[in-house]
Amino acid sequence: MNAAPDRNEIVEYFRSLQNGICKGLEHADGGALFKEELWQRPEGGGGRTRVISNGGVIEKGGVNFSAVSGPCPEFLKKENGIPVSEKADFFASGVSLVIHPRNPFVPIIHMNVRYLETAYSNTNQGWFGGGIDLTPHYINEADAAFFHKHLKQVCDKHNPDYYPKFKKWADDYFYIPHRGETRGVGGIFFDRLSDADGNGMQPLFEFVRNIGDSFLPVYIFLIEKNRNKKFTESHKRWQLLRRGRYVEFNLVYDRGTKFGLLTSGRTESILMSLPPHAGWEYNIIPEPGSEEEKTLKLLKKDINWIGC
């Protein structure tokens, strides 16, 4: 039986993950540094918000760490089958990041890795969740294949069922129903990974660590491949429209945004995921055969990117 990871061990990993990612992104950007703000949550805990802007590569980005606790809000009780009348507490920690690049040919990327625990009536429940997904303004099938192959390799080290299951979960989660399109090319998404199979929490923690540690090598490769591509005002206009779709998802559907706001999280840190500029134009229809039209046609669920 694998020993359960200590809560402090989990928190320290997330804290060190934030440090490593920020250092790596600063080096890759070559022009901007993260600014840090420490914050405290009145009900318990707090976090470190780090934001970077106006860099050589990154127009705006944020890498957040938090470890918060306190009485369970009603929505969290309902999600976990806890009677609303029951006294219950929760603890949550994780790292969440979103990067909005300057060049339209460098994709937006999002990652979240987290641990959540509830306690009530001498019952403790803990689980891991998270995911990583890619949102290109212009879909490059080779980049999507590289991204998904890497995720599959990480998943396969732990369980051959993980990638197909979590890839499907991402396709369904990162979807904009009112647009009938995915947010991007997906990735993986998972939630409520717990000791239900009796193998302990340590292997699940190792999986989450491997996902978190995969961020830098994957995204820096995509940055270096695309950062110097020439672009026009037309490309920037399309980038703003695609960012608008990103905003729609995050404000209407994203569970992380809702969780943060409903648990009295720090609003500025929660809305860090939004781009500095976005656009909405009426009834945009791309030119037939254009790269914009190609991108829209590929914003679909269940594409086998590794086979592209």
C-alpha positions as a Markdown table, in Angstrom:
| # | Residue | x | y | z |
|---|---|---|---|---|
| 1 | Met | 0.0 | 0.0 | 0.0 |
| 2 | Asn | 1.4 | 3.4 | -1.0 |
| 3 | Ala | 1.4 | 5.9 | 1.9 |
| 4 | Ala | -0.9 | 8.9 | 1.3 |
| 5 | Pro | 0.9 | 12.1 | 0.5 |
| 6 | Asp | 1.0 | 14.6 | 3.3 |
| 7 | Arg | -1.1 | 17.8 | 2.7 |
| 8 | Asn | 2.0 | 19.9 | 3.3 |
| 9 | Glu | 3.9 | 17.8 | 0.7 |
| 10 | Ile | 1.2 | 18.6 | -1.8 |
| 11 | Val | 1.2 | 22.3 | -1.0 |
| 12 | Glu | 5.0 | 22.5 | -1.3 |
| 13 | Tyr | 4.9 | 20.8 | -4.6 |
| 14 | Phe | 2.4 | 23.3 | -6.0 |
| 15 | Arg | 4.4 | 26.2 | -4.6 |
| 16 | Ser | 7.6 | 24.9 | -6.2 |
| 17 | Leu | 5.8 | 24.2 | -9.5 |
| 18 | Gln | 4.7 | 27.9 | -9.6 |
| 19 | Asn | 8.3 | 29.0 | -9.0 |
| 20 | Gly | 9.7 | 26.7 | -11.7 |
| 21 | Ile | 7.1 | 27.7 | -14.3 |
| 22 | Cys | 7.5 | 31.4 | -13.7 |
| 23 | Lys | 11.3 | 31.2 | -14.0 |
| 24 | Gly | 11.1 | 29.2 | -17.2 |
| 25 | Leu | 8.6 | 31.5 | -18.8 |
| 26 | Glu | 10.6 | 34.6 | -17.9 |
| 27 | His | 13.7 | 33.0 | -19.6 |
| 28 | Ala | 11.7 | 32.0 | -22.7 |
| 29 | Asp | 10.1 | 35.5 | -23.0 |
| 30 | Gly | 13.4 | 37.3 | -22.6 |
| 31 | Gly | 11.8 | 40.7 | -21.9 |
| 32 | Ala | 9.4 | 40.7 | -19.0 |
| 33 | Leu | 9.3 | 39.5 | -15.4 |
| 34 | Phe | 6.4 | 38.3 | -13.3 |
| 35 | Lys | 5.0 | 40.7 | -10.7 |
| 36 | Glu | 3.9 | 39.0 | -7.4 |
| 37 | Glu | 1.0 | 39.8 | -5.1 |
| 38 | Leu | 0.5 | 37.9 | -1.9 |
| 39 | Trp | -3.1 | 37.7 | -0.7 |
| 40 | Gln | -5.0 | 36.3 | 2.3 |
| 41 | Arg | -8.5 | 34.8 | 2.3 |
| 42 | Pro | -10.5 | 36.0 | 5.4 |
| 43 | Glu | -12.1 | 32.5 | 5.9 |
| 44 | Gly | -8.7 | 30.8 | 5.8 |
| 45 | Gly | -5.5 | 30.5 | 3.7 |
| 46 | Gly | -4.4 | 32.6 | 0.8 |
| 47 | Gly | -2.1 | 32.5 | -2.2 |
| 48 | Arg | 0.4 | 34.1 | -4.6 |
| 49 | Thr | -0.7 | 35.7 | -7.8 |
| 50 | Arg | 2.0 | 36.3 | -10.4 |
| 51 | Val | 1.2 | 38.2 | -13.6 |
| 52 | Ile | 3.5 | 38.9 | -16.5 |
| 53 | Ser | 2.6 | 41.4 | -19.3 |
| 54 | Asn | 4.0 | 43.3 | -22.3 |
| 55 | Gly | 6.8 | 40.8 | -22.9 |
| 56 | Gly | 8.6 | 39.8 | -26.0 |
| 57 | Val | 6.4 | 36.7 | -26.3 |
| 58 | Ile | 3.8 | 37.0 | -23.7 |
| 59 | Glu | 1.3 | 39.8 | -24.0 |
| 60 | Lys | -0.4 | 38.8 | -20.7 |
| 61 | Gly | -0.1 | 35.7 | -18.5 |
| 62 | Gly | -0.7 | 34.6 | -15.0 |
| 63 | Val | 0.5 | 31.7 | -12.8 |
| 64 | Asn | -1.4 | 31.4 | -9.6 |
| 65 | Phe | -0.8 | 29.4 | -6.5 |
| 66 | Ser | -3.3 | 29.1 | -3.7 |
| 67 | Ala | -4.0 | 27.0 | -0.5 |
| 68 | Val | -7.3 | 28.0 | 1.0 |
| 69 | Ser | -9.6 | 26.5 | 3.6 |
| 70 | Gly | -12.7 | 27.1 | 5.7 |
| 71 | Pro | -16.4 | 26.2 | 6.0 |
| 72 | Cys | -17.8 | 24.4 | 2.9 |
| 73 | Pro | -20.1 | 26.6 | 0.9 |
| 74 | Glu | -23.5 | 25.1 | 0.0 |
| 75 | Phe | -22.6 | 24.4 | -3.6 |
| 76 | Leu | -19.6 | 22.3 | -2.5 |
| 77 | Lys | -21.7 | 20.4 | 0.0 |
| 78 | Lys | -24.2 | 19.5 | -2.8 |
| 79 | Glu | -21.5 | 18.4 | -5.2 |
| 80 | Asn | -20.1 | 16.0 | -2.5 |
| 81 | Gly | -23.4 | 14.6 | -1.2 |
| 82 | Ile | -23.0 | 16.4 | 2.2 |
| 83 | Pro | -26.3 | 17.5 | 3.8 |
| 84 | Val | -26.6 | 21.3 | 3.7 |
| 85 | Ser | -27.4 | 21.2 | 7.4 |
| 86 | Glu | -24.2 | 19.3 | 8.2 |
| 87 | Lys | -21.2 | 21.3 | 9.5 |
| 88 | Ala | -18.3 | 20.7 | 7.0 |
| 89 | Asp | -15.0 | 22.2 | 6.1 |
| 90 | Phe | -12.9 | 22.1 | 3.0 |
| 91 | Phe | -9.2 | 22.6 | 2.0 |
| 92 | Ala | -8.1 | 23.3 | -1.6 |
| 93 | Ser | -4.7 | 23.9 | -3.1 |
| 94 | Gly | -3.3 | 24.1 | -6.6 |
| 95 | Val | -1.7 | 26.0 | -9.4 |
| 96 | Ser | -3.6 | 27.5 | -12.3 |
| 97 | Leu | -2.2 | 29.3 | -15.3 |
| 98 | Val | -3.2 | 30.9 | -18.5 |
| 99 | Ile | -0.8 | 32.4 | -21.1 |
| 100 | His | -1.9 | 34.8 | -23.8 |
| 101 | Pro | 0.9 | 35.3 | -26.4 |
| 102 | Arg | 1.6 | 38.3 | -28.5 |
| 103 | Asn | 2.1 | 36.5 | -31.8 |
| 104 | Pro | -1.2 | 35.0 | -33.2 |
| 105 | Phe | 0.7 | 31.9 | -34.3 |
| 106 | Val | 1.8 | 31.0 | -30.7 |
| 107 | Pro | -1.2 | 29.3 | -29.0 |
| 108 | Ile | -2.9 | 30.2 | -25.8 |
| 109 | Ile | -2.3 | 27.5 | -23.1 |
| 110 | His | -4.1 | 26.7 | -19.9 |
| 111 | Met | -3.2 | 24.4 | -17.1 |
| 112 | Asn | -4.6 | 23.6 | -13.7 |
| 113 | Val | -3.5 | 21.0 | -11.1 |
| 114 | Arg | -5.3 | 20.9 | -7.8 |
| 115 | Tyr | -6.1 | 19.0 | -4.6 |
| 116 | Leu | -9.4 | 19.3 | -2.7 |
| 117 | Glu | -10.5 | 17.8 | 0.5 |
| 118 | Thr | -13.7 | 17.9 | 2.6 |
| 119 | Ala | -14.2 | 16.9 | 6.2 |
| 120 | Tyr | -17.5 | 16.3 | 8.0 |
| 121 | Ser | -18.9 | 13.9 | 10.6 |
| 122 | Asn | -15.5 | 12.3 | 11.1 |
| 123 | Thr | -15.4 | 11.6 | 7.3 |
| 124 | Asn | -12.6 | 12.9 | 5.1 |
| 125 | Gln | -12.7 | 12.9 | 1.3 |
| 126 | Gly | -9.7 | 14.0 | -0.8 |
| 127 | Trp | -9.1 | 14.0 | -4.5 |
| 128 | Phe | -7.0 | 15.4 | -7.3 |
| 129 | Gly | -8.2 | 17.2 | -10.4 |
| 130 | Gly | -6.8 | 19.3 | -13.2 |
| 131 | Gly | -5.9 | 19.3 | -16.9 |
| 132 | Ile | -4.0 | 21.1 | -19.6 |
| 133 | Asp | -5.3 | 22.3 | -22.9 |
| 134 | Leu | -4.2 | 24.3 | -25.9 |
| 135 | Thr | -6.1 | 27.0 | -27.7 |
| 136 | Pro | -4.5 | 28.1 | -31.0 |
| 137 | His | -5.7 | 31.2 | -32.8 |
| 138 | Tyr | -4.7 | 29.3 | -35.9 |
| 139 | Ile | -4.8 | 25.5 | -35.7 |
| 140 | Asn | -1.6 | 23.9 | -36.8 |
| 141 | Glu | -2.2 | 20.2 | -36.9 |
| 142 | Ala | 1.5 | 19.3 | -36.4 |
| 143 | Asp | 1.5 | 21.4 | -33.2 |
| 144 | Ala | -1.7 | 19.8 | -32.0 |
| 145 | Ala | -0.2 | 16.3 | -32.7 |
| 146 | Phe | 3.0 | 17.2 | -30.7 |
| 147 | Phe | 0.9 | 18.4 | -27.8 |
| 148 | His | -1.3 | 15.3 | -27.7 |
| 149 | Lys | 1.5 | 12.8 | -28.2 |
| 150 | His | 3.3 | 14.3 | -25.2 |
| 151 | Leu | 0.2 | 14.1 | -23.0 |
| 152 | Lys | -0.4 | 10.5 | -24.1 |
| 153 | Gln | 3.1 | 9.6 | -23.1 |
| 154 | Val | 2.7 | 11.1 | -19.6 |
| 155 | Cys | -0.7 | 9.4 | -19.2 |
| 156 | Asp | 0.5 | 6.0 | -20.4 |
| 157 | Lys | 3.2 | 5.9 | -17.8 |
| 158 | His | 0.4 | 5.7 | -15.2 |
| 159 | Asn | -2.6 | 4.0 | -16.8 |
| 160 | Pro | -3.2 | 3.2 | -20.5 |
| 161 | Asp | -6.9 | 4.2 | -20.0 |
| 162 | Tyr | -6.0 | 7.7 | -18.8 |
| 163 | Tyr | -5.4 | 9.4 | -22.2 |
| 164 | Pro | -8.5 | 8.3 | -24.1 |
| 165 | Lys | -10.7 | 8.9 | -21.0 |
| 166 | Phe | -9.2 | 12.3 | -20.1 |
| 167 | Lys | -8.9 | 13.4 | -23.7 |
| 168 | Lys | -12.7 | 12.8 | -24.2 |
| 169 | Trp | -13.4 | 14.5 | -20.9 |
| 170 | Ala | -11.4 | 17.6 | -22.2 |
| 171 | Asp | -13.3 | 17.6 | -25.5 |
| 172 | Asp | -16.6 | 17.6 | -23.6 |
| 173 | Tyr | -15.5 | 20.1 | -21.0 |
| 174 | Phe | -13.7 | 22.7 | -23.1 |
| 175 | Tyr | -16.7 | 23.2 | -25.4 |
| 176 | Ile | -18.8 | 26.3 | -26.0 |
| 177 | Pro | -22.4 | 24.9 | -26.5 |
| 178 | His | -23.8 | 28.2 | -27.7 |
| 179 | Arg | -21.2 | 28.4 | -30.5 |
| 180 | Gly | -21.2 | 24.6 | -31.2 |
| 181 | Glu | -17.4 | 24.6 | -31.1 |
| 182 | Thr | -14.5 | 23.5 | -28.9 |
| 183 | Arg | -12.4 | 26.2 | -27.2 |
| 184 | Gly | -9.3 | 24.8 | -29.0 |
| 185 | Val | -7.7 | 21.5 | -29.7 |
| 186 | Gly | -8.3 | 20.2 | -26.2 |
| 187 | Gly | -5.9 | 18.2 | -24.2 |
| 188 | Ile | -6.7 | 16.3 | -21.0 |
| 189 | Phe | -9.1 | 17.0 | -18.2 |
| 190 | Phe | -9.7 | 15.0 | -15.0 |
| 191 | Asp | -11.4 | 15.4 | -11.7 |
| 192 | Arg | -12.1 | 13.6 | -8.5 |
| 193 | Leu | -9.2 | 11.2 | -8.8 |
| 194 | Ser | -9.3 | 9.4 | -5.4 |
| 195 | Asp | -8.4 | 6.2 | -3.7 |
| 196 | Ala | -11.6 | 4.5 | -5.0 |
| 197 | Asp | -9.5 | 1.6 | -6.5 |
| 198 | Gly | -7.7 | 1.0 | -3.2 |
| 199 | Asn | -4.2 | 1.8 | -4.7 |
| 200 | Gly | -3.7 | 4.8 | -2.5 |
| 201 | Met | -3.3 | 8.5 | -3.3 |
| 202 | Gln | 0.4 | 8.5 | -3.8 |
| 203 | Pro | 0.2 | 7.2 | -7.4 |
| 204 | Leu | -2.4 | 9.9 | -8.2 |
| 205 | Phe | -0.1 | 12.6 | -6.8 |
| 206 | Glu | 2.7 | 11.3 | -9.0 |
| 207 | Phe | 0.4 | 11.6 | -12.0 |
| 208 | Val | -0.5 | 15.1 | -11.1 |
| 209 | Arg | 3.2 | 16.0 | -10.6 |
| 210 | Asn | 4.1 | 14.6 | -14.0 |
| 211 | Ile | 1.3 | 16.6 | -15.7 |
| 212 | Gly | 2.5 | 19.8 | -13.9 |
| 213 | Asp | 6.1 | 19.1 | -14.8 |
| 214 | Ser | 5.2 | 18.6 | -18.4 |
| 215 | Phe | 4.1 | 22.2 | -18.9 |
| 216 | Leu | 7.4 | 23.9 | -19.5 |
| 217 | Pro | 9.0 | 21.6 | -22.1 |
| 218 | Val | 5.8 | 21.4 | -24.1 |
| 219 | Tyr | 5.0 | 25.1 | -24.2 |
| 220 | Ile | 8.6 | 26.4 | -24.6 |
| 221 | Phe | 8.9 | 24.1 | -27.7 |
| 222 | Leu | 5.7 | 25.7 | -29.1 |
| 223 | Ile | 7.0 | 29.2 | -28.3 |
| 224 | Glu | 10.3 | 28.7 | -30.0 |
| 225 | Lys | 8.7 | 27.1 | -33.0 |
| 226 | Asn | 6.3 | 29.9 | -33.6 |
| 227 | Arg | 7.5 | 33.1 | -31.9 |
| 228 | Asn | 9.2 | 34.6 | -35.0 |
| 229 | Lys | 6.5 | 33.9 | -37.6 |
| 230 | Lys | 5.4 | 37.1 | -39.4 |
| 231 | Phe | 1.9 | 38.3 | -38.9 |
| 232 | Thr | -0.4 | 41.0 | -40.2 |
| 233 | Glu | -3.2 | 43.2 | -38.9 |
| 234 | Ser | -5.6 | 40.7 | -40.3 |
| 235 | His | -4.0 | 38.0 | -38.2 |
| 236 | Lys | -4.2 | 40.2 | -35.1 |
| 237 | Arg | -7.9 | 40.9 | -35.8 |
| 238 | Trp | -8.6 | 37.1 | -35.9 |
| 239 | Gln | -6.6 | 36.7 | -32.7 |
| 240 | Leu | -8.8 | 39.1 | -30.9 |
| 241 | Leu | -11.9 | 37.3 | -32.1 |
| 242 | Arg | -10.6 | 33.9 | -30.9 |
| 243 | Arg | -9.7 | 35.5 | -27.6 |
| 244 | Gly | -13.4 | 36.6 | -27.4 |
| 245 | Arg | -14.4 | 33.0 | -27.6 |
| 246 | Tyr | -11.9 | 32.2 | -24.8 |
| 247 | Val | -13.6 | 34.9 | -22.6 |
| 248 | Glu | -17.1 | 33.5 | -23.3 |
| 249 | Phe | -16.0 | 30.0 | -22.1 |
| 250 | Asn | -14.3 | 31.3 | -19.0 |
| 251 | Leu | -17.1 | 33.5 | -17.8 |
| 252 | Val | -20.0 | 31.3 | -18.7 |
| 253 | Tyr | -18.9 | 27.7 | -18.3 |
| 254 | Asp | -15.5 | 27.3 | -16.5 |
| 255 | Arg | -15.9 | 25.5 | -13.2 |
| 256 | Gly | -12.6 | 26.9 | -11.8 |
| 257 | Thr | -13.9 | 30.5 | -12.3 |
| 258 | Lys | -17.2 | 29.6 | -10.6 |
| 259 | Phe | -15.4 | 27.8 | -7.7 |
| 260 | Gly | -13.2 | 30.7 | -7.0 |
| 261 | Leu | -16.0 | 33.3 | -7.0 |
| 262 | Leu | -18.3 | 31.1 | -5.0 |
| 263 | Thr | -15.7 | 30.4 | -2.3 |
| 264 | Ser | -14.9 | 34.1 | -1.9 |
| 265 | Gly | -11.6 | 33.8 | -3.7 |
| 266 | Arg | -9.6 | 36.9 | -4.8 |
| 267 | Thr | -11.5 | 38.2 | -7.8 |
| 268 | Glu | -8.4 | 39.8 | -9.5 |
| 269 | Ser | -6.6 | 36.5 | -9.3 |
| 270 | Ile | -9.6 | 34.5 | -10.6 |
| 271 | Leu | -10.1 | 36.7 | -13.6 |
| 272 | Met | -6.4 | 36.7 | -14.3 |
| 273 | Ser | -7.2 | 34.2 | -17.1 |
| 274 | Leu | -8.8 | 36.8 | -19.3 |
| 275 | Pro | -6.8 | 38.3 | -22.1 |
| 276 | Pro | -5.7 | 42.0 | -22.1 |
| 277 | His | -7.7 | 42.7 | -25.3 |
| 278 | Ala | -10.4 | 40.6 | -27.1 |
| 279 | Gly | -12.9 | 41.3 | -29.9 |
| 280 | Trp | -16.5 | 40.6 | -30.9 |
| 281 | Glu | -17.7 | 41.3 | -34.4 |
| 282 | Tyr | -21.1 | 40.6 | -35.8 |
| 283 | Asn | -21.5 | 37.4 | -37.9 |
| 284 | Ile | -17.9 | 36.9 | -39.0 |
| 285 | Ile | -17.7 | 34.4 | -41.9 |
| 286 | Pro | -14.1 | 33.6 | -43.0 |
| 287 | Glu | -13.1 | 33.5 | -46.7 |
| 288 | Pro | -13.5 | 30.0 | -48.2 |
| 289 | Gly | -10.2 | 28.2 | -48.2 |
| 290 | Ser | -8.6 | 30.6 | -45.7 |
| 291 | Glu | -6.6 | 29.6 | -42.6 |
| 292 | Glu | -9.4 | 31.1 | -40.5 |
| 293 | Glu | -12.0 | 28.8 | -42.1 |
| 294 | Lys | -9.7 | 25.8 | -41.6 |
| 295 | Thr | -9.4 | 26.6 | -37.9 |
| 296 | Leu | -13.2 | 26.8 | -37.5 |
| 297 | Lys | -13.7 | 23.5 | -39.2 |
| 298 | Leu | -11.2 | 21.9 | -36.8 |
| 299 | Leu | -12.9 | 23.2 | -33.6 |
| 300 | Lys | -14.7 | 19.9 | -33.2 |
| 301 | Lys | -14.8 | 17.1 | -30.5 |
| 302 | Asp | -13.3 | 13.7 | -30.9 |
| 303 | Ile | -10.5 | 14.6 | -33.4 |
| 304 | Asn | -7.7 | 12.1 | -33.3 |
| 305 | Trp | -4.9 | 14.7 | -33.3 |
| 306 | Ile | -2.2 | 12.1 | -32.9 |
| 307 | Gly | -3.3 | 10.5 | -36.2 |
| 308 | Cys | -3.0 | 13.9 | -38.0 |
